[in-house]
Amino acid sequence: MKVPPSPDEIRTDAGGRFRATTDAPAIVIRKPGYISQRVLITGDAQLEISLQPIKERSQCKQSSPGEVKTKDASDIDYTAALYYIETKDGPRGILSGAGPMYSWGAPSFSNVWRSREYAEVMYESGMIDAWGRSEDGKYWRSRSVFGALARYDGVNREAAENLDCVMESKKLP
């Protein structure tokens, strides 16, 4: 049985074509198993979009992020933990949690729309791994699937590289 798209969801036709109308400043084209593509909206345009298969890669560029501390951040309707490391700017960390309404399974609109640099992959599992750098030069990353999310925001490059290693070594979310 073919599931009809939700009101905000757009799907391609048999030829791979689609039409989108939005007031958003950007949209993301994604398919499981492929590198997603963010499209900045600048008016009416015809675009050809070609998604490339994911090549397994790690964001972790460090041999070790150093000592990782953990703090419980659970509530009555979700489980969560803060994983943090000491940096020259003080403690910086990743908030990771899960619960029925904890995450809608995608990065925040503000990160998609406002990032100077943006990259994303969607794995076959449905997990979306997105990362970027904001206009103020700070780094962020979000790994999410419906009901679970791990993210960090507003850190410098060195902290981001260390937190990437924490995120991947702990297999978050």
N, C-alpha and C positions, 0 to 999 in steps of 0.2 A: 504494500500500500504506500503510495506517495504522500508524504506529509506536506501540506501546504505551508508556505512561508508565513511567519508572523507578520503583523502590520509593518514593523520596522526592518524586516529582513528582506534582502534582495537576493535572488538566485539567477543563475545564468540560464539561457535557453539552450536548446540542443546544439547550437553553433557556438556556445560560449559567450554570447553577447548579453549585455544587460544595460539597463538605463537606471540611473539614480538621480533623485532630486533631494537636496538637503540644504539646510541652513547652517550645517556644521562647517567649520573651517578645514576639516580633513576627514577622510574615511580610510579604513584599512580593509584591504582585500586579503582574505586568508582562506586557506584550505589545509586540512590535516596532511602533514608530511611535507609541507612546502614552506619556503621563506615568504612571509607576508610582505605586502607592499602598501606603504602609506601613500595616499594621494592627497596633496594639498589642493583645496578647492579654490579656484581663482576665476570662476565664471563657467560659461558653457564651453565644453571641449569634448572632442572625441579622442579617446586614448586607447592605445593598445597596451595591454598589461599581460606580462608573461611571468608567471611564478616559477621559481626554480626549486628543485627538490632540496631538502635539508641535507647538508653534509654534516655528519656528527662533529661537533666541536664543543670546546669548553671555553667559557669566559674566564676561567681561572688561569691566571698567569703567574701565580706565586707557588713556591714549593710548600709553604705553610702560612696560613693567615695569623699564626700565633695563638695564644690562649683564647679560647672561646668560652664565654660565661653564658649561663642560661638563667632566665627568670620566668616563672610561671605567670601567664597573663590571662588565664581562663576565666570564664564567666559562667553563669547558669545555662546559657544556651549555645556556648561554643567552647572549644579548647584552643588555647593559644600559648605561644611561648615567645619570648624575646631572646634572640641570640645576639650577643654583642661582644665587641673587641675594643681594646683601648687603642686610640689613635693619638697623634700629636694634637688634634683638636678636641680630645676628650672621648668618652665612650660613644661609639656608633654601632647601630645594630639593625637586625632584620626582625620584623614582626611576622610571625607565621602562625596561621590558625586555620581551623576547620569547624564547620557546623552548617546546618541546613541553609542558613541565609548569610553565611560569612562572606561569600564572594559570588559575583555573577559570572566569573570565569574569564574576565578580560581586564586589561589595564585601564586605569582611570582615563576618562575623557580628557582631562586637563593635560595629562602626560602625552597622550596621542596628539592633541591639538597644538600644544604650546612648545613642544620640544624642538630645539634647534637641530638635534640629531636624534634619529629614531630608528630602531631595528626591532624585528619581531619574527619569531617562528612559531608555528602551531604544529605540535607533535600529533602523531596518530592517536595518542591517548586522549586528545582534546586539550591538553595543557598548552597554554599560551605563555611563552617566555619572551618578554618585551623589556627593552632597556634603552636608555637614551641620556641625553644631556640637555638641561634646560637653558633658557636664554641667559641665566645668571652664571652659567658654567658648572652648575652642580649636577651630579650624576644620580640616576635612579634605576631601579630594576624591579620588575614584577613577574612572578611566576604564578600562574593561576589556572584553576579548573573550577567548574561550578562547585561551590561549597568549600573550597580551600584556596588559600592565598599566602604567599610569602613575598615580602617587599621591603625595600629600603628606599629612602628619599633624601635628597639634599646633602649629599656627601661629596668630598673632593675625590679626584681620580685615585689616589693611593688607597683611601678607605674603600672605594667602590671595588677596586681590584681584590682587596682582602675579603670584603663581604661576598663577592662572587664566589670565592673559594669556599667560604663557609656555607653558602647556599647550596652549592653543588656537592660538597662533602657530606652534608646532612641530608641530601636528597629532598630539599624543601620545594614545594609544599608536600 
